[in-house]
């Protein structure tokens, strides 16, 4: 299945995410405490600074940690917290080398069902329950990775026709809808907190 992601909202970065399973995983890992486009442009920035054409889990796993942190911290930084994120990206790649021979797509290629796929994603360094469900929804909705029960395993993010997360972004319009949903959710959480205090 040809994949065409629009998460970085930048053609070269989106092309890398679409063709490289590792880039998609790294982008998802970086997607916290920074705007989504910044996070998903990160894999392309890393590739360019490493001087290659694609991300290589073995290369990143074996890279000198201080040098890799400096690579992510160079301006413009890959993330607001380049040091801690460099460490997480390396941990992710080391895990992939150890458990999947460096092949990121192997994480989902032969998962028996949605439950197993979710367990595999949750086991990845830096992937908590919510991040794993969102990535599982992204795999199902945009990569065509749909083992039995994938929607249920992805929880609310797997629902058809919703605009909750990066899994639902296919262009500028859906990006606006996801942003609006997140703002509403934030406002609702704030209101609930204020009501508790009252």
Steps between C-alpha positions, in 0.01 A plus 500: 500500500643838396506727804477878477529665840446873564617531859798732457309714248829520310542289180852357558434419866163341419655297217754355745227418756296331225781273379691434822333307784785604731448869415129465584585340836760765582259779403239352731758474778589869458133604496471636854535849646564649154271580204423190295662637182826565688501146639431330167760711316756366751579173316593690180721740698676200661551332159646819353736551794616137482568553131286212375178455306311292757505426871693190600423347840845335526683823419302699758520225763880490473555876475704672770230627744661842554551555128141392429365738765706782343358407159143544629585817693658684203283791390223465403466238773310180420299537823451736791689244715765375255718329763231280651343435159835396351528243778145374432554473124817297563321277753223438246752409230697276737178318589414455130848360429480263796143376447426555129842490332474875441187464285235744632222357282553160664331645809166478319562279194384168648301605808225241547237751613445850630571399858841353410586805288411734786718296739793519255463877463464555876824304553694753288709747705322836521161360396241521777143371474355807327787545253479128412124519437541809281778334297293182468213714365742668257616157379142386446362816345792607280745209464235233439630291794175351625532181700176369652376726779730791416230766545407368846867484601549862388218607732330831418777582249392207284146629448402562141437859397644656817759780512683431825866454415777487240339176379219709349709766325500468122543868408447861617124463554521192722795659683273794592229257617747311722629830643143609576426166670814529716412857601148388600641207698747733676224750582274220631781365721569852632131553575476163679805590711352839589167338592683258732668790680175698536 
